[in-house]
Amino acid sequence: MENQVSLQKSGRARADVLEELKQLHQQDTKWHDGRAFSLVYHESDEHTEFLKQVYTMYFHENGLNPGAFPSIRKYEAEVVAMASRLLGGGDRAAGTMTSGGSESIMMAVKAHRDWAFATKGIRNPEMIAPLTVHPAFDKAAHYFGVKLVKAGLDSGQRVDLEQVKSLIRPETILLVGSAPQYPHGVMDPIAALAALARDHGIGMHVDACVGGFMLPFLKKLGVDVPPFDFSVEGVTSMSADLHKYGFAAKGASVVLYRDQDLRRFQFFVSKDWPGGLFASPSVTGTRPAGSIAAAWATLNVLGEDGYLRIYRDLLETMKRYRAGIEKAGFRIVGEPVGTVLAYESPSVNIHVIADLMEKRGWFVDRQMNPDSIHLTITPANAPVVDRYCLDLAESTEYARAHPELGGEGMAAMYGMVAKLPDPTQVNQFLYHYMDQRYQT
Ligand SMILES: *Cc1c(COP(=O)(O)O)cnc(C)c1O
């Protein structure tokens, strides 16, 4: 029954289509009940209603042309300015908003590539990033013709500095560290990486997609956060996602540069198009104005006190998850700094645990190297912490009593993937998965 869907001659009634949407929507993961641990960042029903109101006010406007919509220009400039001051950039740092972390990262890589070509004539640029770095860097490398060299980790999942040092070559244009990285919520040694970059006269990007709108507030709450932002000399660019821990609407991130001169290399302009003079800050052409306005509105409505309140609660929730996870016999991977963590097991197959937790209605993020389960804690996860920890303890007991489960479900697939003699087979599998995804 494939590929039978085609545009119907006459349209359906809106009420009819809405009804179908509602029914399909009900089958999705219940993030509102705290059943997912990433993907959705919901602060409160009140805030979400506010975001919808702002977003729909700017539903049709286009962020591409600020000439037509001066209010959007103001919002974007102010969001960038607020982010810059929050992240140690003061008046000097410059940036733009983008559609998300991936686009911010792509832009930072492109800007450094063009900077290195213009100032040093480097034609075959390379960058060095930790093994744990977000795949958006692999994507940026692939799209923009920059070679990405991965550096290994220490036992705490932080990048190994000696390895980074040994990988620097005359073609290296950029070092990357995460604050914190997504898989385990662990911080790379940003200050040491930045010092290396400065010594070699190259760029240093801090991926604070997770931490950009979290770490500044944790610091104020007394958490021991190592220096990670523009206050560290040598940091030349940063990415920080508003649509994650900024609690804005989706489609909002900022990319920041040490100064305007470096940002210049991000822009794209064209003077010869019959459609007129064209200037665009980033990858996208048309830009949804709703997400820009919603980001501005969020920063204004929360203020520093709002974020402090959110993170005071989230740290408490994090503590309770940690306690329950450790009590059930699991180990936290590395030393997470904020409200993102992963746990592994010294005695049971974690992928079996993942299968059992999914049977109990949790959406589980499985990870490999080390085999672990990822948690990004958001306010929605607070009311269900006891339920989660109880389910985890019971699932662990069940897994202990049923060793045969390792040969079933997703656990069997992860077991197979780990044993494949040719790792490129996994890519073939993923390509196949993507083709399947678009079957109707
Ligand atoms: C989410 C994330 C990204 C990518 O951001 P998107 O908004 O999903 O494109 C990059 N880096 C880190 C550390 C992230 O957590």
The ligand as a Tripos MOL2 file, in Angstrom:
@<TRIPOS>MOLECULE
LIG
   15    15     1     0     0
SMALL
NO_CHARGES

@<TRIPOS>ATOM
      1 C1         20.8730   20.2530   20.1610 C.3       1 LIG1
      2 C2         22.3100   20.4640   20.0280 C.ar      1 LIG1
      3 C3         22.8550   20.9340   18.8320 C.ar      1 LIG1
      4 C4         22.0300   21.0950   17.5770 C.3       1 LIG1
      5 O1         20.9560   21.9330   17.7430 O.3       1 LIG1
      6 P1         19.5980   21.8170   16.9010 P.3       1 LIG1
      7 O2         18.8020   22.9300   17.4340 O.co2     1 LIG1
      8 O3         19.0110   20.4560   17.1860 O.co2     1 LIG1
      9 O4         19.9260   21.9730   15.4640 O.co2     1 LIG1
     10 C5         24.2020   21.2040   18.8290 C.ar      1 LIG1
     11 N1         24.9720   21.0120   19.9070 N.ar      1 LIG1
     12 C6         24.4830   20.5270   21.0660 C.ar      1 LIG1
     13 C7         25.4020   20.3520   22.2280 C.3       1 LIG1
     14 C8         23.1360   20.2330   21.1550 C.ar      1 LIG1
     15 O5         22.6230   19.7280   22.2940 O.3       1 LIG1
@<TRIPOS>BOND
     1     1     2 1
     2     2     3 ar
     3     2    14 ar
     4     3     4 1
     5     3    10 ar
     6     4     5 1
     7     5     6 1
     8     6     7 2
     9     6     8 1
    10     6     9 1
    11    10    11 ar
    12    11    12 ar
    13    12    13 1
    14    12    14 ar
    15    14    15 1
@<TRIPOS>SUBSTRUCTURE
     1 LIG1         1 GROUP 0 **** ****
